[in-house]
């Protein structure tokens, strides 16, 4: 094991994904979410194929043992991606990032429901605390307690939460898939299926992106592919419990990019809610490490 290298790779993956989201947000004013999913997936394919070829895993990446499991993974994961991208058009980048942290909390719940994992009082308490943090972040967007209620922001918050819920379901499904399927196959076929599924949104109003928008979207796809490679690679050098907390470094990058690029100033309430969610997430990671739960292969196949 080389934990420092694993942490470095995880941070590179986090940076790739947050910059990818920033590029998608920049294009989201004119480009519908289904089209952004297509660009994110299609232009990640050559990066992933090149990586598999370089690792001599091309045949492994193309081979499947349970085809329908990949279909379900594609449907759930594409829904998660599309909802998350749609939410970027309505909410600030740091807020989308904070609400996205609900995914590992919901994964604990769904793992208990569908995989019959034992979820003790400590993890349940942490999940409850984290969900309180989600409500703290969410409250200004879905209530009129502050005197205003904007429908677009409420829709954006709901979309991001649906995306987090779908992502949690996908993660639970992946935990089942890794018993039969290679990580490379899960990554490749998800990218393929999300590319194909995104084409079904053409009737809902695709547009011809302008020059800058096209570059942003292509860049998002390439960064998504590079980020996926580093995410998968980091688990070869360090345990999941070591690198998982560095997911939350994305908030630092989101705050910086949101302020500098989009002139987004986070509210104190959003920061408090995000801190509660992060604290709950880190506690769950430490608890899972104590319990010896194995998540590395499932995490490596996850597509943020």
N, C-alpha and C positions, 0 to 999 in steps of 0.2 A: 504494500500500500504506500502511496505517496500523497498524504492528505493535503499538503500545500498545493500540489499540482491539481488535485481534484477541486479544491476551493477556487483556484485561479480559473480553471475551465468553467466552473459554475458561474463565476462573476462575469466572464466573457459572454456566456449564454444569456445571462440576465440583461446585460447591456445591449446585446443584439436584439432581444425581444422588446425591450422598452423603446429602443430607437425605431424598430419595426412598427410598433404601435403609434409612435409619433408621426411617422410617415403616413400611415393609414389615416390618422386623425387629420393631418394636413390636407389629404385628398377627399375626406368624407363629406365636405360641403357640397360636392358635385357628383361624386361617384357613389352609387348605392352599395350597401354592404355585401350583397351577393357577388358583385363584381370584384370587390376588394378581396373576398375569399378566394376567387379564381386566381387573381394575380399572386396572392400570398402562397397559394398551393402550387400553381403551375410553374412559377419561376424558382420555387424551392426544389422542384424535381431534378433538374440537372445537377444541382449541388449535392443532393442526396445520392444520386446515381454515381457521380464521380467519387464520392466518399466510399460507397460500397465497393466500387471497382478497385480503388486504391487499397482497401482492406481485404481484397479478394473474397468479399462476401456477397457478390452480385447474385450468384445463384441462390444463396441462402435468403437474401432479401426478397427474391421473387417467388420463393417456394412457400406455399401455405398448406396447412393441415386441416384447418377449419374455416372454409371460405365465408360462411355466414357470420362468423364472429367478427370478421373484418368489415362486413357490410354494416352490422350494428354499430361497430366502433366508428365507422365513417359517418353514419347518420347522426349519432349522438355528438361526436366530436365536431362535425361541421355545424351543427346547430349551436354548439357552444361558441365556436369561432365567430359565426355570423352575428350572434347576439352581442358578443363582446365588441365586435367592430362597429355594430350599429350604435351601441351605447357611447362610443367615442365621439360621435357627431353631436351628442347632446350634453355631455358632462365634461368637466376638466379632467385632464390626464391623471393627476394624483388621486382624484376621487374614484375614477374607474379602477385604478390600481388597488386602492383600499378595499373597494367592494369585491374585487376579484379574489382577495384573500379569504373570502368566505368559502372558496372551493375546498381547501384542505379540511376545514371544519365540517362541511357537509359530507366529505369523503368518509370521515370517521363514522357518521350516522349511517350512511348507506352501506358501509362495510359491515356494520352490525346487522343491518336489515337483510342484506342480500348474500353476504358471505358468511354470516353467522359468526363473525369475529366477536370475541368477548370484549365488551366496552365497559370498563369499570367506572367507579364513581369519579375518579380523578379526571379521566379524559372527558367524561360527560360534563363535569363541572367546567372544564376548560372550554368545551364546545359552547356551553351556555354563556360563559363570559364573552367568548368571541362573538356570538350572535348578538349580545347586548351592544358590543362595539359596532357591529354592522348597523343596528338600529340607530345608534348615535350618528353615524355617517349618513344614514338614509333619511332621517327625520326631516331635515329642511327641504328635501326634494318631494316628499309625498304627503306632507301636512301643510296646513296654512297657519301654524302656530306663530310663525314669524311675520304674518301679515300678507304673505304672497305665496302663491302656488302656481308654478308654471307647468303646463301639461307636458311640454317637451322634456323638461328635466325629469318629471315623474316617469315618463315613458322610458327615458334613458336609463334611469336607475333600475327600473323593472327589467329591462333588457339585459343589463349587466348581471343582475341577480339570476335571471334565467340562464345566462351563459355560465355563471359559476356553478349552478345546480347541474347543468348538462355536463360541464367539465368534471364534476365530482362523480357523476354516473359513469362517464367515460373512464375515469381513473379506476373505479371499482371493476368495471368490465375488463380493463387491461390487466388487473391483478389476476383475473381468471385466465386471460389469454396467454400470459407468459408461461403458464404451465405446459402449453403445447407449442406456442409460436415463438420464433426468434425475435428479439428486439428489432433487428434490422427489417424483418418482414412487417412488423407492426407499424414502424415508422414509414416505410415505403408505401405500403398499401393504403395507409390513412391519407397520405399526400395524394395518391392517385384518386381515391374515392372522393375526397373533398374537392378535387379539381373537377371531376365529372359531375358531382352533385351541385356544385355552384352554377354550372351551366343551366340547370333547371330554373334559375332565377332570371334568365334573359327576358322572358315575357313581362317581368315586373319593372322593366325600365333601365336597361343598361345604357350607358352613354359612351361617346368617344372621348376618352380623357385627353386633355391638352398636353403639351410637351412636358411641362413640369410635373403634372399629375402622373403621367405615364412613367416618368423617371422615378417618382416617389414610390409608385406601386411596384415597379420592377425591383427597385431597391429593397422594398419591404419583403418581397418574395425571396430574394437572395439572402437577406439577413435572417429571415425565418429558417432557411435551410442551414445556414452556417450556425445559427443558434442551436438548432436541433442537434447538430453534430457535436458541439461542445457540451450540450446537456447530456447526451448519451455517453460521451467520453468521460465526463467527470466521475461517473459512478464506477469506472474501471480503476480509479486511483484512490477513492475514498468511500467510506460507508455513507449510505443515504442519510443517516442521522448527523453526520459531520457536515455535509454540504447543504442539506435542506434548509437550515436557518438563513442561508445567504440568498434565498428567494426574496427575503424581505428587504434586501439592498435595493430592490427595484423601486421602493418608495423614495429613496434618496435621489435616484436618477430621475424619477417621474416629477418630483418637486422641482429639481433644477431645470429640466427641459420645459416643464409647464410654465415656469416663471420666465425663463429667457426667451423661449420660442413663441409661446401662446399667451404671454402676459397673464397667466393664471396665478392668483394669490389665494392660497388655501385658507379656509376659515379655521379658527381655533377649535371649533366643534369637530370639524373633519379630522384634524390632527389628533385630537383626543380619542376619537373613535378608532382611527387607524392604529394608534398606540395600543389600545385595548385588544384589537384583533391580532396584532403582531405578538403581543405578550401571550395570548391564548394559543396561537399557532406554535410558538417556540416551546411552550410547556408541553403541548401534545407531541412535538418531535422528541423532546427529551424523555417523555413518558414511554413513547414507542421504542426508543432506544433501550430504556430500562427493561421493557417487556420482551425485547429481542425480536420485534416484528420485522420481517424482511420486506423492504419496499424498493430496493435498488433497481431491480429489473423493470418493475412497473413504472417507476419514476423516469427511468431512461427512455421509455417508450412514450412518455407523455408529450403532448404537443401543446404548448401554451398558446 
